């Protein structure tokens, strides 16, 4: 289970969200959307535990101007799969040739 893809597969990234945002209408259309807000640092921690390499974590305040005002701050987490010996990502043999 050292491979990040297998370690994370089938495992939820975080526990239940306390207050998911449920939308039934967006831009005049009927939709069924549920947004589970999570903290970027917690997601990064779980992904690291799953064997993925953390590149960066950032957060920005919500944008309230424009046609699509946001209701909450936005977070971003960038990770990468581990590199195995020989410089190839797991399962990728193209770089070895």
Number of C-alpha atoms within 10 A of each C-alpha: 9 12 15 19 16 12 15 19 10 8 10 9 16 12 7 11 11 9 9 13 12 12 12 11 11 10 7 7 7 10 12 9 13 11 11 13 16 17 13 17 16 13 17 22 13 17 22 16 14 20 20 23 17 16 10 11 14 11 13 10 11 13 13 11 8 7 6 9 10 13 11 12 11 16 17 14 17 14 15 14 14 18 13 12 8 9 12 14 16 14 7 10 11 8 9 9 4
